[in-house]
C-alpha cells in the first residue's frame, strides 16, 4: 500500500506563503481569477496542491514543496 501524497489547499498555501493575511482575502483573489496554478487560472480555493505544483500571483511564482 502506497502512503498518501501530502497535499495543501490553495487558500491555505497562499496564507502559508504570506501572500494573503486571511482566508477571506485568499478566497477573494482566487475567486477573482488572480491566481494561476501550473499556468492555468484556478478559481477553486479548495484545489489540492502537491509538491511540484507552481502557484503564480501578481507576477510572482511560488513552488509547492511539501514534506512527508
Buried (B, 14 or more C-beta within 10 A) or exposed (E): EEEEEBBBBBBBBBBEEEBBEEBEBBBEBBEEEBBBBEEEEBEEBEBBBEEEBEBBBEEEEBEBEBEE
